């Protein structure tokens, strides 16, 4: 089968950026993909010492499901709170030392995060240091990554560059979950974390090879407040909130499948099984988006993805999950590529790092809201999957507010 030709840029910096991104995604899909399941099964002794007698369900003790969900919600809450607080500080260090420093620090901290996860198998409280470190590295890596991608991409090539990245990411995603599930089943989480550490070190080597771009920008809490007062940026910020509501629920989705199917290996195999069509679509659709900026397919895809979140609350069997997951991935390949192209394109300019930093701050604030909702919904109602699926569906619809150019009348 001949794959459609995709004309993407082949600048040296972009090539290094692709490798760094692919190594990180390999770690994400081999290791971090299963983190919700790992957090869910982690025993944190302090939960046993808390009096839960005021629960609306009338229960005095927590179920295993609630304790596991509380683990996930608490750890993600801390992670994103640290990310929000450290955003400005990290951005100013990036301005002072350059983007290569940010990539190197992001990978070093990611390695420390993985090492702390490894240690948490001996003492579960290491996981708190892990999520704190991860909260800082989020700002180092992702803000510099998006800034570098935007800076090194011609405006009319952003969709194509994202298309090839997403194609390669889906190729990794097709293989990694199944492999990760087999490693967990056969060798345990220890070996999975060690493998992740090796891959991060490879990414670190390519981070060192990146050009060190000095950023001329001024980033502060005062400026963030000023930007948030602008209607156009608030509208855009709402789309970032919606995106995280979708992404937060995507992090919970493997756990939901795990609860239904019972093993990590089955979860990984299911994800790998349903991605080949999504991979092919990601390869070809980026260049099309660059040339034809019609929003109608974007609007339709948002409606379909929202509908799929509702449908997911009813799936219970392996093959029904495969079908829904496959169709969801196909639609997602277009929707999120269009969405990412638009908001990344808006980051081109002299205040690019400010834009990506403030975007990350809004995302972290959205994450704090989302994981607080997860905690309280499961606490008060015992089980709240349907409510979370509805939140994710609304989140997808909020992304329709994204525009390539700021509307001063918004």
DRENDO-1510 file (C-alpha; in Angstrom, 1 decimal, always signed):
<recs>
REC; n; res; u; v; w
REC; 1; UNK; +0.0; +0.0; +0.0 .
REC; 2; UNK; +1.4; +3.4; -1.0 .
REC; 3; UNK; +1.1; +6.0; +1.8 .
REC; 4; UNK; +0.1; +9.5; +0.8 .
REC; 5; UNK; +2.9; +12.0; +0.4 .
REC; 6; UNK; +3.3; +14.4; +3.3 .
REC; 7; UNK; +5.5; +17.4; +2.8 .
REC; 8; UNK; +6.9; +18.4; +6.2 .
REC; 9; UNK; +9.9; +20.5; +7.1 .
REC; 10; UNK; +13.3; +18.7; +7.7 .
REC; 11; UNK; +15.2; +21.4; +9.6 .
REC; 12; UNK; +17.9; +19.9; +11.9 .
REC; 13; UNK; +16.3; +21.4; +15.0 .
REC; 14; UNK; +12.9; +19.9; +14.0 .
REC; 15; UNK; +14.5; +16.5; +13.5 .
REC; 16; UNK; +16.0; +16.6; +17.0 .
REC; 17; UNK; +12.7; +17.8; +18.3 .
REC; 18; UNK; +10.9; +14.9; +16.6 .
REC; 19; UNK; +13.3; +12.4; +18.2 .
REC; 20; UNK; +12.9; +14.0; +21.7 .
REC; 21; UNK; +9.1; +14.0; +21.3 .
REC; 22; UNK; +9.1; +10.4; +20.1 .
REC; 23; UNK; +11.3; +9.1; +23.0 .
REC; 24; UNK; +9.0; +10.9; +25.4 .
REC; 25; UNK; +5.9; +9.4; +23.9 .
REC; 26; UNK; +7.5; +6.0; +24.0 .
REC; 27; UNK; +8.0; +6.5; +27.7 .
REC; 28; UNK; +4.5; +7.9; +28.1 .
REC; 29; UNK; +2.9; +4.9; +26.3 .
REC; 30; UNK; +5.1; +2.2; +27.8 .
REC; 31; UNK; +5.2; +3.6; +31.4 .
REC; 32; UNK; +2.9; +6.6; +32.0 .
REC; 33; UNK; +0.0; +5.0; +30.2 .
REC; 34; UNK; -0.3; +2.5; +33.0 .
REC; 35; UNK; +0.3; +5.1; +35.8 .
REC; 36; UNK; -3.4; +5.5; +36.7 .
REC; 37; UNK; -3.5; +1.7; +37.3 .
REC; 38; UNK; -0.3; +1.8; +39.3 .
REC; 39; UNK; -1.6; +4.7; +41.4 .
REC; 40; UNK; -4.9; +2.9; +41.8 .
REC; 41; UNK; -3.2; -0.1; +43.3 .
REC; 42; UNK; -0.7; +1.8; +45.4 .
REC; 43; UNK; -1.4; +1.5; +49.2 .
REC; 44; UNK; -1.0; +4.9; +50.9 .
REC; 45; UNK; -1.5; +4.1; +54.7 .
REC; 46; UNK; -2.8; +7.5; +55.7 .
REC; 47; UNK; -6.2; +6.9; +54.0 .
REC; 48; UNK; -6.9; +4.3; +56.7 .
REC; 49; UNK; -6.6; +6.9; +59.5 .
REC; 50; UNK; -9.2; +9.3; +58.1 .
REC; 51; UNK; -12.7; +9.4; +59.4 .
REC; 52; UNK; -15.1; +9.3; +56.4 .
REC; 53; UNK; -18.3; +9.2; +58.4 .
REC; 54; UNK; -19.9; +12.3; +56.8 .
REC; 55; UNK; -20.2; +10.6; +53.4 .
REC; 56; UNK; -23.6; +11.1; +51.7 .
REC; 57; UNK; -23.7; +7.4; +51.0 .
REC; 58; UNK; -23.9; +6.8; +54.7 .
REC; 59; UNK; -20.8; +4.6; +54.7 .
REC; 60; UNK; -18.1; +4.8; +57.4 .
REC; 61; UNK; -15.3; +3.1; +55.4 .
REC; 62; UNK; -14.1; +3.6; +51.9 .
REC; 63; UNK; -14.4; +1.0; +49.1 .
REC; 64; UNK; -11.3; -0.2; +47.3 .
REC; 65; UNK; -12.5; +1.7; +44.2 .
REC; 66; UNK; -12.8; +5.0; +46.1 .
REC; 67; UNK; -9.4; +4.6; +47.7 .
REC; 68; UNK; -7.8; +3.9; +44.4 .
REC; 69; UNK; -9.5; +6.8; +42.7 .
REC; 70; UNK; -8.5; +9.1; +45.6 .
REC; 71; UNK; -4.9; +8.1; +45.0 .
REC; 72; UNK; -5.1; +9.1; +41.4 .
REC; 73; UNK; -7.0; +12.4; +42.1 .
REC; 74; UNK; -4.7; +13.5; +44.9 .
REC; 75; UNK; -1.5; +12.7; +43.1 .
REC; 76; UNK; -2.6; +14.5; +39.9 .
REC; 77; UNK; -3.9; +17.4; +42.0 .
REC; 78; UNK; -0.5; +17.9; +43.6 .
REC; 79; UNK; +1.3; +17.5; +40.3 .
REC; 80; UNK; -0.7; +20.2; +38.6 .
REC; 81; UNK; -0.7; +22.5; +41.6 .
REC; 82; UNK; +3.1; +22.4; +41.6 .
REC; 83; UNK; +3.0; +23.0; +37.8 .
REC; 84; UNK; +0.9; +26.0; +38.2 .
REC; 85; UNK; +3.0; +27.6; +41.0 .
REC; 86; UNK; +6.3; +26.9; +39.2 .
REC; 87; UNK; +5.3; +28.1; +35.8 .
REC; 88; UNK; +6.6; +31.7; +35.9 .
REC; 89; UNK; +9.8; +30.7; +37.7 .
REC; 90; UNK; +10.6; +28.0; +35.1 .
REC; 91; UNK; +9.8; +30.3; +32.2 .
REC; 92; UNK; +12.2; +33.0; +33.6 .
REC; 93; UNK; +14.9; +30.4; +33.9 .
REC; 94; UNK; +14.3; +29.4; +30.3 .
REC; 95; UNK; +14.6; +33.1; +29.3 .
REC; 96; UNK; +17.9; +33.3; +31.2 .
REC; 97; UNK; +19.6; +30.1; +30.0 .
REC; 98; UNK; +17.8; +29.3; +26.7 .
REC; 99; UNK; +15.6; +26.5; +25.3 .
REC; 100; UNK; +18.3; +23.8; +25.3 .
REC; 101; UNK; +18.7; +24.3; +29.1 .
REC; 102; UNK; +14.9; +23.8; +29.4 .
REC; 103; UNK; +15.0; +20.6; +27.3 .
REC; 104; UNK; +17.9; +19.2; +29.3 .
REC; 105; UNK; +16.3; +20.1; +32.6 .
REC; 106; UNK; +13.0; +18.7; +31.5 .
REC; 107; UNK; +14.5; +15.3; +30.6 .
REC; 108; UNK; +16.7; +15.2; +33.8 .
REC; 109; UNK; +13.7; +15.9; +36.0 .
REC; 110; UNK; +11.6; +13.3; +34.0 .
REC; 111; UNK; +14.3; +10.7; +34.7 .
REC; 112; UNK; +14.2; +11.6; +38.4 .
REC; 113; UNK; +10.4; +11.3; +38.3 .
REC; 114; UNK; +10.7; +7.8; +36.9 .
REC; 115; UNK; +13.4; +6.9; +39.5 .
REC; 116; UNK; +11.1; +8.0; +42.3 .
REC; 117; UNK; +8.3; +5.9; +40.8 .
REC; 118; UNK; +10.7; +2.9; +40.9 .
REC; 119; UNK; +11.5; +3.7; +44.6 .
REC; 120; UNK; +7.8; +4.0; +45.4 .
REC; 121; UNK; +7.4; +0.3; +45.1 .
REC; 122; UNK; +9.6; +0.0; +48.3 .
REC; 123; UNK; +8.0; +3.0; +50.1 .
REC; 124; UNK; +4.8; +4.4; +48.6 .
REC; 125; UNK; +5.5; +7.9; +49.9 .
REC; 126; UNK; +8.2; +8.3; +47.2 .
REC; 127; UNK; +5.4; +8.9; +44.8 .
REC; 128; UNK; +4.7; +12.3; +46.3 .
REC; 129; UNK; +8.3; +13.4; +45.5 .
REC; 130; UNK; +7.8; +11.9; +42.0 .
REC; 131; UNK; +4.7; +14.0; +41.2 .
REC; 132; UNK; +6.3; +17.2; +42.6 .
REC; 133; UNK; +9.3; +16.7; +40.3 .
REC; 134; UNK; +7.0; +16.0; +37.4 .
REC; 135; UNK; +5.0; +19.2; +38.1 .
REC; 136; UNK; +8.2; +21.2; +37.5 .
REC; 137; UNK; +9.4; +19.3; +34.5 .
REC; 138; UNK; +6.0; +19.8; +32.7 .
REC; 139; UNK; +6.8; +23.5; +32.4 .
REC; 140; UNK; +10.4; +22.9; +31.4 .
REC; 141; UNK; +9.7; +20.5; +28.6 .
REC; 142; UNK; +6.3; +21.3; +27.2 .
REC; 143; UNK; +6.5; +25.1; +27.0 .
REC; 144; UNK; +9.9; +24.9; +25.3 .
REC; 145; UNK; +8.7; +22.1; +23.0 .
REC; 146; UNK; +5.7; +24.0; +21.8 .
REC; 147; UNK; +7.7; +27.2; +21.5 .
REC; 148; UNK; +10.5; +25.4; +19.5 .
REC; 149; UNK; +7.9; +23.7; +17.2 .
REC; 150; UNK; +6.1; +27.0; +16.5 .
REC; 151; UNK; +9.4; +28.9; +16.0 .
REC; 152; UNK; +10.9; +26.3; +13.6 .
REC; 153; UNK; +7.8; +25.7; +11.6 .
REC; 154; UNK; +6.7; +27.9; +8.7 .
REC; 155; UNK; +3.1; +29.0; +9.3 .
REC; 156; UNK; +1.8; +27.1; +6.2 .
REC; 157; UNK; +3.7; +23.9; +7.3 .
REC; 158; UNK; +2.5; +23.6; +11.0 .
REC; 159; UNK; -0.2; +21.2; +10.1 .
REC; 160; UNK; +2.1; +19.0; +8.1 .
REC; 161; UNK; +4.8; +19.0; +10.8 .
REC; 162; UNK; +2.1; +18.1; +13.4 .
REC; 163; UNK; +0.8; +15.4; +11.0 .
REC; 164; UNK; +4.2; +13.6; +10.7 .
REC; 165; UNK; +4.7; +13.8; +14.5 .
REC; 166; UNK; +1.2; +12.4; +15.1 .
REC; 167; UNK; +1.8; +9.7; +12.5 .
REC; 168; UNK; +4.9; +8.6; +14.3 .
REC; 169; UNK; +3.3; +9.0; +17.7 .
REC; 170; UNK; +0.4; +6.7; +16.7 .
REC; 171; UNK; +3.0; +4.2; +15.3 .
REC; 172; UNK; +4.5; +4.2; +18.8 .
REC; 173; UNK; +1.2; +4.1; +20.5 .
REC; 174; UNK; +0.1; +1.1; +18.4 .
REC; 175; UNK; +3.0; -0.9; +19.8 .
REC; 176; UNK; +3.8; +0.4; +23.2 .
REC; 177; UNK; +0.7; -0.2; +25.3 .
REC; 178; UNK; +0.7; -3.9; +24.4 .
REC; 179; UNK; +4.4; -4.2; +25.1 .
REC; 180; UNK; +4.1; -2.3; +28.4 .
REC; 181; UNK; +1.2; -4.5; +29.5 .
REC; 182; UNK; +3.3; -7.7; +28.7 .
REC; 183; UNK; +6.3; -6.2; +30.7 .
REC; 184; UNK; +4.1; -5.5; +33.7 .
REC; 185; UNK; +2.5; -9.0; +33.6 .
REC; 186; UNK; +5.8; -10.8; +33.0 .
REC; 187; UNK; +8.4; -8.7; +34.7 .
REC; 188; UNK; +6.6; -6.2; +36.9 .
REC; 189; UNK; +6.5; -2.4; +37.2 .
REC; 190; UNK; +10.2; -2.3; +38.2 .
REC; 191; UNK; +11.5; -3.3; +34.8 .
REC; 192; UNK; +9.0; -1.0; +33.1 .
REC; 193; UNK; +10.3; +2.0; +35.1 .
REC; 194; UNK; +13.9; +1.1; +34.3 .
REC; 195; UNK; +13.1; +0.8; +30.6 .
REC; 196; UNK; +11.5; +4.3; +30.8 .
REC; 197; UNK; +14.7; +5.6; +32.4 .
REC; 198; UNK; +16.8; +4.4; +29.5 .
REC; 199; UNK; +14.6; +6.0; +26.9 .
REC; 200; UNK; +14.6; +9.3; +28.8 .
REC; 201; UNK; +18.4; +9.2; +28.7 .
REC; 202; UNK; +18.3; +8.8; +24.9 .
REC; 203; UNK; +16.0; +11.8; +24.7 .
REC; 204; UNK; +18.5; +13.7; +26.9 .
REC; 205; UNK; +21.3; +13.1; +24.4 .
REC; 206; UNK; +19.2; +14.7; +21.6 .
REC; 207; UNK; +18.2; +17.5; +23.9 .
REC; 208; UNK; +21.9; +18.4; +24.3 .
REC; 209; UNK; +22.2; +18.5; +20.5 .
REC; 210; UNK; +19.5; +21.1; +20.1 .
REC; 211; UNK; +20.4; +24.7; +19.3 .
REC; 212; UNK; +20.4; +26.9; +22.4 .
REC; 213; UNK; +17.9; +29.6; +21.5 .
REC; 214; UNK; +17.8; +32.6; +23.8 .
REC; 215; UNK; +14.3; +33.9; +24.3 .
REC; 216; UNK; +13.6; +37.6; +24.5 .
REC; 217; UNK; +10.4; +37.8; +26.5 .
REC; 218; UNK; +9.1; +39.1; +29.8 .
REC; 219; UNK; +6.9; +36.8; +31.8 .
REC; 220; UNK; +5.2; +37.6; +35.1 .
REC; 221; UNK; +2.1; +37.0; +37.2 .
REC; 222; UNK; +1.1; +40.6; +36.5 .
REC; 223; UNK; +1.2; +40.0; +32.7 .
REC; 224; UNK; -0.7; +36.7; +33.1 .
REC; 225; UNK; -3.5; +38.6; +34.9 .
REC; 226; UNK; -3.5; +41.2; +32.1 .
REC; 227; UNK; -3.7; +38.6; +29.4 .
REC; 228; UNK; -6.6; +36.9; +31.3 .
REC; 229; UNK; -8.5; +40.2; +31.2 .
REC; 230; UNK; -8.6; +40.1; +27.4 .
REC; 231; UNK; -11.8; +38.5; +26.1 .
REC; 232; UNK; -10.0; +36.9; +23.1 .
REC; 233; UNK; -7.5; +35.1; +25.3 .
REC; 234; UNK; -10.1; +34.1; +27.9 .
REC; 235; UNK; -12.1; +32.5; +25.1 .
REC; 236; UNK; -8.9; +30.7; +24.0 .
REC; 237; UNK; -8.2; +29.7; +27.6 .
REC; 238; UNK; -11.7; +28.1; +27.8 .
REC; 239; UNK; -10.7; +25.8; +24.9 .
REC; 240; UNK; -7.6; +24.7; +26.9 .
REC; 241; UNK; -9.8; +23.9; +29.9 .
REC; 242; UNK; -12.1; +21.8; +27.6 .
REC; 243; UNK; -9.0; +20.1; +26.2 .
REC; 244; UNK; -7.8; +19.1; +29.6 .
REC; 245; UNK; -11.2; +17.8; +30.7 .
REC; 246; UNK; -11.0; +15.4; +27.7 .
REC; 247; UNK; -7.3; +14.5; +28.4 .
REC; 248; UNK; -7.9; +14.0; +32.1 .
REC; 249; UNK; -10.7; +11.5; +31.4 .
REC; 250; UNK; -8.4; +9.9; +28.8 .
REC; 251; UNK; -6.0; +9.2; +31.7 .
REC; 252; UNK; -8.8; +7.5; +33.6 .
REC; 253; UNK; -10.0; +5.5; +30.6 .
REC; 254; UNK; -7.3; +2.8; +30.8 .
REC; 255; UNK; -8.2; +2.3; +34.5 .
REC; 256; UNK; -11.9; +2.0; +33.5 .
REC; 257; UNK; -10.9; -0.7; +31.0 .
REC; 258; UNK; -8.7; -2.4; +33.6 .
REC; 259; UNK; -11.6; -2.6; +36.0 .
REC; 260; UNK; -13.8; -4.1; +33.2 .
REC; 261; UNK; -11.2; -6.5; +31.8 .
REC; 262; UNK; -9.1; -7.3; +34.9 .
REC; 263; UNK; -5.5; -7.2; +33.5 .
REC; 264; UNK; -2.9; -4.7; +32.3 .
REC; 265; UNK; -2.0; -6.9; +29.4 .
REC; 266; UNK; -5.6; -6.8; +28.0 .
REC; 267; UNK; -5.7; -3.0; +28.4 .
REC; 268; UNK; -2.4; -2.6; +26.4 .
REC; 269; UNK; -3.4; -5.1; +23.7 .
REC; 270; UNK; -6.8; -3.4; +23.2 .
REC; 271; UNK; -5.1; +0.0; +22.7 .
REC; 272; UNK; -2.5; -1.4; +20.3 .
REC; 273; UNK; -5.2; -3.3; +18.4 .
REC; 274; UNK; -7.3; -0.1; +17.6 .
REC; 275; UNK; -4.7; +2.4; +16.3 .
REC; 276; UNK; -3.6; +1.5; +12.8 .
REC; 277; UNK; -6.4; +3.4; +11.0 .
REC; 278; UNK; -5.8; +6.4; +13.2 .
REC; 279; UNK; -2.1; +6.3; +12.3 .
REC; 280; UNK; -2.7; +6.4; +8.6 .
REC; 281; UNK; -5.2; +9.3; +8.9 .
REC; 282; UNK; -2.7; +11.3; +11.0 .
REC; 283; UNK; -0.1; +10.8; +8.3 .
REC; 284; UNK; -2.2; +12.4; +5.5 .
REC; 285; UNK; -4.6; +14.8; +7.2 .
REC; 286; UNK; -2.0; +17.4; +8.4 .
REC; 287; UNK; -1.2; +18.7; +4.9 .
REC; 288; UNK; -4.9; +18.8; +4.0 .
REC; 289; UNK; -5.5; +21.0; +7.1 .
REC; 290; UNK; -2.8; +23.4; +6.0 .
REC; 291; UNK; -4.4; +23.9; +2.6 .
REC; 292; UNK; -8.1; +23.8; +3.5 .
REC; 293; UNK; -9.0; +25.5; +6.8 .
REC; 294; UNK; -12.7; +24.6; +6.7 .
REC; 295; UNK; -14.1; +24.3; +10.2 .
REC; 296; UNK; -17.0; +22.1; +9.3 .
REC; 297; UNK; -15.1; +18.8; +9.7 .
REC; 298; UNK; -13.7; +20.1; +13.0 .
REC; 299; UNK; -17.2; +20.9; +14.3 .
REC; 300; UNK; -18.5; +17.5; +13.2 .
REC; 301; UNK; -15.6; +15.7; +14.8 .
REC; 302; UNK; -16.2; +17.5; +18.1 .
REC; 303; UNK; -19.8; +16.3; +18.0 .
REC; 304; UNK; -18.8; +12.7; +17.3 .
REC; 305; UNK; -16.1; +12.7; +20.0 .
REC; 306; UNK; -18.6; +14.1; +22.6 .
REC; 307; UNK; -21.1; +11.4; +21.5 .
REC; 308; UNK; -18.4; +8.7; +21.9 .
REC; 309; UNK; -17.8; +9.8; +25.5 .
REC; 310; UNK; -21.5; +9.2; +26.3 .
REC; 311; UNK; -21.3; +5.8; +24.5 .
REC; 312; UNK; -18.3; +4.7; +26.5 .
REC; 313; UNK; -20.3; +4.7; +29.7 .
REC; 314; UNK; -22.3; +1.8; +28.3 .
REC; 315; UNK; -19.6; -0.4; +26.9 .
REC; 316; UNK; -18.8; -3.5; +29.0 .
REC; 317; UNK; -17.2; -6.1; +26.7 .
REC; 318; UNK; -13.8; -6.4; +25.0 .
REC; 319; UNK; -15.1; -6.1; +21.4 .
REC; 320; UNK; -17.5; -3.2; +22.1 .
REC; 321; UNK; -14.5; -1.4; +23.7 .
REC; 322; UNK; -12.4; -2.2; +20.6 .
REC; 323; UNK; -15.0; -0.8; +18.2 .
REC; 324; UNK; -15.6; +2.4; +20.2 .
REC; 325; UNK; -11.9; +3.0; +20.8 .
REC; 326; UNK; -11.0; +2.5; +17.2 .
REC; 327; UNK; -13.7; +4.9; +15.9 .
REC; 328; UNK; -12.8; +7.4; +18.7 .
REC; 329; UNK; -9.1; +7.3; +17.7 .
REC; 330; UNK; -9.9; +7.9; +14.0 .
REC; 331; UNK; -12.0; +10.9; +14.8 .
REC; 332; UNK; -9.5; +12.2; +17.4 .
REC; 333; UNK; -6.7; +12.0; +14.8 .
REC; 334; UNK; -8.4; +14.8; +12.8 .
REC; 335; UNK; -10.0; +16.8; +15.6 .
REC; 336; UNK; -7.0; +17.3; +17.8 .
REC; 337; UNK; -4.6; +17.8; +14.8 .
REC; 338; UNK; -6.8; +20.7; +13.7 .
REC; 339; UNK; -7.1; +22.0; +17.2 .
REC; 340; UNK; -3.3; +21.8; +17.9 .
REC; 341; UNK; -2.5; +23.5; +14.6 .
REC; 342; UNK; -4.7; +26.5; +15.4 .
REC; 343; UNK; -3.5; +27.2; +18.9 .
REC; 344; UNK; +0.2; +26.5; +18.1 .
REC; 345; UNK; +0.0; +28.8; +15.1 .
REC; 346; UNK; -1.3; +31.6; +17.4 .
REC; 347; UNK; +2.0; +31.2; +19.4 .
REC; 348; UNK; +4.2; +32.5; +16.6 .
REC; 349; UNK; +5.6; +35.9; +17.5 .
REC; 350; UNK; +7.9; +37.8; +19.8 .
REC; 351; UNK; +5.8; +36.8; +22.9 .
REC; 352; UNK; +5.7; +33.1; +22.0 .
REC; 353; UNK; +7.1; +31.8; +25.3 .
REC; 354; UNK; +4.7; +33.9; +27.3 .
REC; 355; UNK; +1.8; +32.5; +25.2 .
REC; 356; UNK; +2.8; +28.9; +25.8 .
REC; 357; UNK; +3.6; +29.5; +29.5 .
REC; 358; UNK; +0.2; +31.1; +30.2 .
REC; 359; UNK; -1.5; +28.3; +28.2 .
REC; 360; UNK; +0.2; +25.7; +30.4 .
REC; 361; UNK; -0.9; +27.7; +33.5 .
REC; 362; UNK; -4.5; +27.6; +32.3 .
REC; 363; UNK; -4.2; +23.9; +31.6 .
REC; 364; UNK; -2.8; +23.3; +35.1 .
REC; 365; UNK; -5.7; +25.3; +36.6 .
REC; 366; UNK; -8.1; +23.2; +34.6 .
REC; 367; UNK; -6.4; +20.0; +35.9 .
REC; 368; UNK; -6.8; +21.2; +39.5 .
REC; 369; UNK; -10.5; +21.6; +38.9 .
REC; 370; UNK; -10.9; +18.3; +37.1 .
REC; 371; UNK; -9.1; +16.2; +39.7 .
REC; 372; UNK; -11.0; +18.0; +42.5 .
REC; 373; UNK; -14.2; +17.0; +40.8 .
REC; 374; UNK; -13.0; +13.4; +40.5 .
REC; 375; UNK; -12.3; +13.3; +44.2 .
REC; 376; UNK; -15.6; +14.8; +45.3 .
REC; 377; UNK; -17.8; +12.9; +42.9 .
REC; 378; UNK; -16.4; +9.5; +43.9 .
REC; 379; UNK; -16.5; +10.5; +47.6 .
REC; 380; UNK; -20.1; +11.6; +47.6 .
REC; 381; UNK; -21.5; +9.1; +45.2 .
REC; 382; UNK; -19.2; +6.1; +45.5 .
REC; 383; UNK; -19.0; +5.7; +41.7 .
REC; 384; UNK; -19.2; +8.6; +39.2 .
REC; 385; UNK; -18.0; +7.3; +35.8 .
REC; 386; UNK; -21.0; +8.6; +33.9 .
REC; 387; UNK; -20.6; +12.1; +35.3 .
REC; 388; UNK; -16.9; +12.1; +34.3 .
REC; 389; UNK; -17.8; +10.9; +30.8 .
REC; 390; UNK; -20.3; +13.8; +30.6 .
REC; 391; UNK; -17.6; +16.3; +31.7 .
REC; 392; UNK; -15.2; +15.0; +29.0 .
REC; 393; UNK; -18.0; +15.3; +26.4 .
REC; 394; UNK; -18.6; +19.0; +27.4 .
REC; 395; UNK; -14.8; +19.5; +27.3 .
REC; 396; UNK; -14.6; +18.5; +23.7 .
REC; 397; UNK; -17.4; +20.9; +22.7 .
REC; 398; UNK; -15.6; +23.7; +24.5 .
REC; 399; UNK; -12.7; +23.3; +22.1 .
REC; 400; UNK; -14.9; +24.6; +19.3 .
REC; 401; UNK; -14.3; +28.1; +20.6 .
REC; 402; UNK; -10.7; +28.0; +19.3 .
REC; 403; UNK; -9.8; +30.5; +16.5 .
REC; 404; UNK; -6.6; +31.0; +14.6 .
REC; 405; UNK; -6.8; +34.8; +15.1 .
REC; 406; UNK; -7.9; +36.6; +18.2 .
REC; 407; UNK; -11.3; +38.2; +17.9 .
REC; 408; UNK; -11.2; +41.6; +19.7 .
REC; 409; UNK; -15.0; +41.5; +20.1 .
REC; 410; UNK; -15.0; +38.0; +21.6 .
</recs>
